[in-house]
Amino acid sequence: MATKGIKPIAPVPTANDFLDIVLSKTQRKTPTVIHKNFKISRIRNFYMRKVKFTQESFDEKLGAILSDFPILDNLHPFLSSLLNVLYDKNHYKLALGQLNTARHLIDQVGKDYVRLLKFGDSLYRCKQLKKAALGRMATVMRRQKDPLAYLEQVRQHISRLPTIDPNTRTLLVCGYPNVGKSSFVNKVTRADVDVQPYAFTTKSLFVGHLDYKYLRWQVIDTPGILDHPLEEMNTIEMQSITALAHLRSAILYFMDLSEQCGYTVEAQCKLFHSIKPLFSNKPTLLVINKIDVMRLEQLPPETRMLVDQIISGDGVRVVQASCHTEEGVMDVRNAACDALLAHRVEIKLKGNKLDQVANRIHVSIPKPRDDIKREPFIPEAVLSRRKYDPSDPSRRKLERDIEAEQGGAGVYNIDMRKNWILSDPSWKDDPIPEIMDGKNIADFIDPDIAAKLEALEIEEEKLEAEGFYDSDGSMTDPDDEKEAEEMRTARAYKAESQIKKKMKNRPIIPRTAGLTTLTEMGEKLTKAGIDPSRVLERAQLLAKARGAERKRKRDETDEMELDDHEETQDWMETDGDDEESPRKRQKGADGAVQAASHGKRMPKSNRSTIGMRDKSVRHVQLTDLWR
């Protein structure tokens, strides 16, 4: 989980993986077939496309890496300083700078070789230029092996950093190692920081969260700090110094008066004075921990004097607690949260925002109109009412008491109508509720309704007996008849318009129309005043010609079937020698019997004279054809 303000970073591949990703993508996404017989312009475009695609892939991948990693100058001062402590700002910027340089070099290589490919005069030359371009790009990427490996380590470490919001309400726990800082964080938050009986168990910042006064607070557990110059502090201690310097928070400085942490009270007091400049403009609490072993009052006078010097400082408040017995732990939490809330309100009052809002706010303060004192009026019934006492047998019964007497929850059903204020209290129990002016539906029912209903039925029977309802006359109203006629007219007009619309859109000759015979066509033309004689003659000639053509095709089909039948019979006659068995007579295309040849097999028909039945006609037509 990355620190708040730093977005998630995608994994950074190694140099070899980077090359494999880009080159395999080029192979998959670009054409792979080219021939030397293609036009030279097509060959050039083929290899130019590969070089451009490879260069764009490198540029896209490197650009994504550069955009994912945060720019230190654009971060909150706490996050910027923390990344500087953990990863060395100079080394971090140098690695990103080398990748940016490699990106520009690859872009330049791609542009140069695309320019050279425009003048390639053969397939071989273009291919060699492409290989040279991709080789130079690969060489540039192989040189980025170390920056890529370093950035991958940074990415992995950033992903493990806790989520720290520099702008929210924060309690910062600091002090010497092994004084009980992590135990306190575990007690007041939902965090699970490792606690061990040796120094520097906590080697990085840990964050826990708690709720106080309906607000969310974050508690930061910092690694222990030793009392030596800032230049000699290691990375673990510098994380604590960075948090103390840049976070607006309440400082909880923990001390172990029992000296079980391995450091004397004097050393702990010196450390407080050493880092006190980092506490400026921040509420500070001196937390005396492990009071189950040693309390502040039990210290010798010399040591007590050192602690009193800290307490006498401006804005330092002392609180005692024991994380082992949990004595005073909640007092420490409440005191720190209250101090930080008061400090934040004070800062807001001193800021410029109050001046911008104050001119839009008017606070009205009433002024007395005379010197008469007007005391608040309290009715006598209220003053005389006795205070409710559960042990008093004569107390007024509450709804809870009635519920307990009548079976308790789940059995007792509260009467929601017993407190209704009505003119007649008996109305509360009406099965039909009041609807208006204290009356319900039953109040509006006529008491003589039964007698009136019986008289109405007698009158109806009398009318039926007289035949009042047997009249044949129309019972309809003239207005109703007129309206019905208009509706019928509108319906008929609508149907007619729909039919016209269908007729308008349909084809002139419907596709479903049947075939018309020649006789019917002649009759229709005669009725229309047109002489159909020429049309009929032409139609008869065309019909005869089509019939003759169909007959000729039918004869040819029959001859081919006959030939196939005879050939099948020849193959089936296997008894005896072929020379002795006489060949069967065959028919030609004209139907005449042809003599069987005992030598070389002759074709069964002459395709040049197919369709000519008379031989003389054949000769004449063929002679005319060659003339």
N, C-alpha and C positions, 0 to 999 in steps of 0.2 A: 504494500500500500504506500504510494508515494506521498510525499509531503504536500499539504494543500498549497496550491499555486504552481505546482509542477505537474504537467499532464503526463499520462502514461507513455512510456517510450517503447517502441517496437524493438525486438531483438536485433542486434548488430551482427551480421555474418562475418566470418573470417574472410581473408583475401581470396583464398581458393574457392570457398563457397560462393563468394560474390561473383567470381568469374564464371563458375558453373551455372549460377542462376541466370546471369545476363546472356551468356552464349547459348545456353539451351533455349531460352526464350526467343532469341534471334532465329535459331534453327526452326522453332515451332511456328513462329508468327510470320515468317517471310517465305517466298517461293524457293523451291529447292531444285528445280529442273531448268537447265539452260543448254542450248546447242550452239555449236560454232556456225551453223548455217543460218542462225537468226540474224536479223538486221543489227548492225553495230549499235544503233541507238537503243534497241531493246536490250542488248547485252550490257551496255553502260548503265541503263536504268536499273537492271537487275542487281548489279553489284553496288551501285550507289544507294539503292534502297537498303541493302544489308548494312552498309557502313553507317547510314543515317539512323537506322533503327537501333543498332548497337550503341551508338553515341547517345541517343535519346534515352535508352534504358539505363545506361550508366548515370546520366544526368538525373533521371527520375529517382533512382535508388539513393544516390548521394544526397540529393536535395531533401528527400524524406528524412534521412538521418540527421542532417543539419537542422532541419526545422523541428524535429522531435526534441532534441536536447535543448534545455533552457539556456537563455542568454543571461549571464550572471548580472549584468548591469540593469536588466529589466525586472529583477526579482526584488522582493522585500529585503531590506538590509540583513535581517536575521537569516533568511534562506541563502542569500549570497555569501555571507560570512561562514555559514555552516558548510556549504559546498567547498569554500576555499580551504577550510580546516580539514575536511575529509579527503579532498581529491587534489589539492594544490591548484589554485586558479590558473597559474601560468601554464602548467602542464595540460590542463583541461582546454584552455584556449588554443594552445599550440596544436593539440590533436585535431580539434575542429578546423583550425586554419589549414592544416595539411590536407584534410579531406576537401576543403573548399578549393585549394590550389589544384588538387588532382582533378576535381570536377572541371575547372577551367582548362586544364591541359588536355583532357579528353575531348572537350568541345572543340578546341583548336585543332587537334589531330583530325577529328571528323571533318571539319570544314576544309582543311588542307587536302585531304585525300579525296573528298568529293570533287574538289576543283580539278585534281589530277585525273580522276576517272572520266571527266568530261572530254578529255583528249585521248582516251584509250582507243587504240586502233585495232585491237584484236581481243579475242576471248582470253587468250593466255595472259596478255598484259593487264587486262582488267582484273583477272583473278589474282594475279600477283599483287596488284595494288590493294585489293581488298584484304588479302592475307597480311600485308604489311601494316595496314590501318588497324586491323583487329589485334595484331601482335603488339603494336606500340601502346594501344589502350590497355592490353593485358599487362604489359610491363609497368605502366604507371600504377595500376591497381595493386600489383604484387608489392610495390614499394610501400603501400599503405598497410602492411601487415601489422606493425606495432600500434599505430593509432587506432585501428579497428579493434584490436584486442583490448587496449586500454579503455576505449569507450564502452565495450561490452561489459567490462568489470564495473565501470561507473554505473551503467544502466542497472545491473543486477543489485548493486548496493543501494541505489536510489529507490528501487522498487521495494526494498526492505525497510526503508525509513518510516517512522510512524507519521500519522497525519497530525501536523501541528499547524494550528491557525494562529498567526501572529497578532490578529486583531481582536480575538475574543477574550473573555474573562479568564485569566490564567493565574494559577497558584504555582510558584516555582520553589521547589524544595532543593536546598543546597547544604553543603557542610563537608566535614571531613569524611573519609571512607568509614563504613561500618558503624555509623552513629544512629541508624534506624530510619533512614530516609525511605528506603523501599518498603519497609514494613508499614510505615504510615500511609504510603500511597495504596498499598494493598487493602488497608483497613477502610479508607474513606472512599475508594473508587472501585470500579469493577475490573481494574487491571490485575494482571497476574505476573508481577515482577519477581524474578528469581531472588531469593534471600538465602545467603550463606554466612557462616560465622567467620568469614575472612574478608580482607579489604579488597576493594575494586571488583566486587561481584558484578556491579552495574558498569558496563563499559560504553554505553551509548545512552541517548535520551530515550526515555519511556514515557508514554502518555496514558493517563487514565481520565475518566470523566465522571462527574457527580452532578446531582441536581440539588440546588439550594434556592429557596424562595421562587420556585417555578422557573428557574433559569438554569441553563446548562453551563457547567464550568469544566475547564480542563486543568488537570494537575500534571506537572512535568517533573519526573524524577531524573535528576542530573547525576552524572558520575561524581565520585568524590574528588575533592581538590586538596592539594598539599600546599603548604606555605613555602613557596619558593618563587623566584622572579618569573615574569611572564615568558621570557625567552626560553626558560628551561622546562616549561610545561609541555607535556606530550599531547597527542591528538585527543586522548580520552578527556584530559582536564580542559583542553581548549573548547570542547563542546559545551561544557558547563559555563565557561567564561563567555562564550558567544551568546548563550541563552540569557545570562544575566545582563549583558550589555545591551541587547536589542529588543527584548520582549517587555512590553508594558504589563507588569504583573505585580502580585503581592509576593514578597520574598519571605520564605520560611527558612531561617538559619537554624539548623539542628545542632545541639551540643549534647555531649555525653559526659555528665559530671562524674560518673563512676569510673571513667577512664578505661572501660572494658574494650573500647575501640582500638586501644593501643596508642592513643595520643593524649597528652596531658591537657588539662584545662587551660593552662597558659598558652599552649600551642594553638588551641582552638580559638582563644581570644585574639591572638595575634593574626590568625587567618581572617577573622571577622574584620579587624581594622585594615588588613591589606586589601580586601575586596570591597570595603565599604564605599569607595567612590562609585562602584557599579550600582549601589542601592539608591542613588540620589533620585528624588522625585518619585519614589516608590514606597508604598506602605511596607514596613519591615516588622516581622515578628521573630523574637528570639524564643525558640521552642526548646525547653529543657526536657530531654527525653530520658527514659529509663529511671523514672522517679521511684519505681518499685525497688530500686537498688540504692539510689542516692538522690535526695531532694536538695533543693537550693538552700534551704534553711540548715542543712547538715554540713555545709561546706566550712572548712576552716576560714578564719578571718582573712588571711592573705589571699586565698583563692577567691573568696567572696568579693573582695575588693575589685578584682579583675572583671568579674561578671557585672558588678555594679557600675563600672565604667561604661560598659556596653549599654546597660539599661538606661543610664542617665543621658544617653545620646538623644538627639532630636528624632521624634517619631518612631522610637523603638519600644515595642510592647513585649513583655515577657509572658509566656504561657507554659505551664508544666503539663506533661502527659507521659503515659506509659503505653507503648504499643503492645507490650506483653499482656498486661491486664486490661488494656483498652480504657484506662482511666484518663479522662481529660482529652481523649482523641477528638470527640465531637466538639469540645470547647475550642480546640485549636482550629478545626475546620470552620466553625461559625465565626470565630474572631477574625480569621483571615478573610473570609468572604465579606463580612460586614465592613472591614477596613478598606478592602478594594472597591466595594460599591460606593462608599463615601468618597474615596479618592477620585473615582471616575466622575461622580457628580460634581465634585469641586472643580475638576479640570474643565468640565463642560460649562460651568458657570463663568470661569475665567476666559473662555474662548470667545471668538467673534460671532459665533452662531447665535448666542443669546441676544446680542445687540441687533441682529437682523430680524429677530422674531419679536423682541420686546416692543418695538414701535407698532406692532399689529395687535398687541394684547392690552386690554384695559381692565384693571381690577377695581371693582366698585366697592367702596367702604361706606356703609350707611352712617349718617350723622344723626344724633338725637335732636328732635324738634323742640324739646322743652326739658325741664329739670325733673319731671315726674318719673319715678321708677316704676316700671311695669314688670312685675314678677310673672313668671310663667304660671298659667292656670292649670291645675291638676284637679279633675273631678273628685268629689268626695267618695264616690263608689270605687274609684281606683285606689284612693288612699286607704279606704277601709278594707280593701280586699286583702285577705291574709296570703302570706307566701305559701306556695305549694310545698307540703311536707309529706313525703311518701309514707312516713311512719304514723301520721295522724289519722285515726280511724274516721274522723268527721270531715276529712278533706273532700273536695269536690272530685267526682269521678271523671277521669279522662277516658278518652276512647280506648287507650291501651288497657286501662283497668277493666272496662266492659268486655274487651276482647278476651282478656285472661279469664274472666268469670264464665264466659259462654263457650269455652272450649279452645281458645287460642287460635293462632294463625292456621288457616286451612279449613277451620270449622265455622268460625264466626263470619257472618256476612253483614257488613256495615249497611245500615239503612241511610241512603242518601237523601231521603225526603223528610226526615224527622226535624230538620232545622229550617224547613221552608216557612216563610212568613206569608200566610194567607189570611183572608178575611174570616174564613171558617176553618178552624183546625181540622175538622173532619174531612176536608177535601184532600188532606195529605194521603189518606188511605184509599182514595178512589182508584179503581182498576184502570180507568181511562183518565189520563192526566188532563189538567187544565189547558185549554187552548186560547181563551180570550176572556178577559174581565172576570176571572175566577170561574168560568164555565167550561164544561167539556161537551163532547158530542151528545151525550145523553140529555143535556139540558135543552137542546134544540129540537128534540123529537116531539111531534104533536101527540098529545094523549088520546085524541079521537081518531087516530090514523086507521085503526082496525074497522071502525064503523064506516068511515068514508070509503075504504077499500071495498067493503061488502056492497055498499050502494052502487059503486062504479061497476062491479061485476054484474049486478042485477040489470043495470042499464044496458050493458053490452049484450046480455042474453036476450033482452027485449028487442034490440035492434036486429039481431040475427034472426029472431022469429018473424019479424016484419019483412025480412028480405032486403034489408038496407044494403048489405054487402054483396047481393046477387045481381046487381045492375050490370047490363052489358055495355053501358056507355063508357066511353074512354075516361079514365081517371087522370090522364096526363095533363099537364099544364101546357097551354099553347107556347109559352116561352121555351119549355123543355123540348117540344117538338121542333121548334125552329132551330134550336141549338143542335139537336140531333141531325137535322137535315143539313145544316152547315158542315157538320163533322163528316157526314157521308160524302158531301160534295168535295170537301178538301181531300178526303181519302182517295176518291176516284181520280181527282186531278193529279195527286201525287203518284198513283199507280201508272197513270197514262204518261206522265213525264218520265218515269223510270223506264217504261217500255221504249219511248222515243230515244232516250239516251242510249239504251242498249242497241237499238237499231242503228243509231248514228255511229257507234264505235265498232260494230261488227263488220267483217269483210263483205264485199258486194256479192261474191260467190262463196257461199259457206263451204268450209272444208268437208263437211259431212254430206254434201249434196251427192246424189248417185250419178252414175255415168248416163249420158244421153245417147240414145241410138241414132243411127243415120236417118231413119224414117221420122223420128220425133223432131230432129233438128230441121228436116225439110219442111215439116208442117209448121213449126214455129216461124221459120223464115217466110213461108207463104203468107201466114197470118200477119206478119209485120210488113208485107208488101214488097218483099225482095224475091227475085227469081232465083231459086236454088238449083237450077239445072246444071250449071257449070260446076258448082261446088259438089253436087252429088256425083257427077261424072268423074271428077278428080278423086273423090273419096273412094269410088268403086275401083278405079285403076290402082290406087295405092293399096287397097285391100287385096286385090288380086296379086299384085307384086309381093306383098308380105306373105300371102298364102303360098305362092310358088317358092319363095325363099325358105319358109318353114318346112315345106315338103322336101326340098333338096337337102336340107340339113338332116331331116329325119331319115332319108334314104342313105346318106353317108354314114349315119350312126348305125343303121341296120347292117350295111356292108362290113363295117369295122367289127361289129359283134359276130357276124358270120365268119369272118377271117379268124378271129380269136377262137371261135368254136372249132374250126377245122384244124388250126394249129394245135389246139389241145388234144384233138383226136389223134393227130400224127404222133405226138409225144407218147400218147397212151398205147399206140400199136407197137408193141415190142416183140410179138411172136414172129419168127421168120426173119429173113434178111430184107434190108431196105431195097436192094436192087430188084428182088423178085416181086415184092408187093407193089402193085400198081398204085400210082399217086392218084389221089382223088381229084375229080374235076373241080375247078375253082371258077368263080364268077368275077368278072371285072366290075369297074365302076358303073358301066352301062347295064349290068345285069346279065350279059352274054357269057356263055361258058367258054373258058380259056383252056387250051391244051396244056397238059401237065408236062413239064420239062424234067427229063431224067438226069440231066447234067447239073450244071451250076444253077443254084436256086435263083429264080428271077423275082423281081418285086411283084407283089400281087396286083398292083394297080399303077397306072401312069398318072402321077399327080398333075402333069401339065394338061391332061384332057379330062380331069374330073368335072362332072356336071354336064358334059356333052354326050347325049345318048346316041345320035346318028354320027357314024364315022365320017361320012362325006362332009357333013356340017363342020365336024372338027377340023378336017383338013382345010376347008375353005377359011374358017375363022382364024386358024393359026397362020395360014398364008397371008391373009389380010393383016394380021398383027405384025408380021415381020416386014411387010411392005412399008 
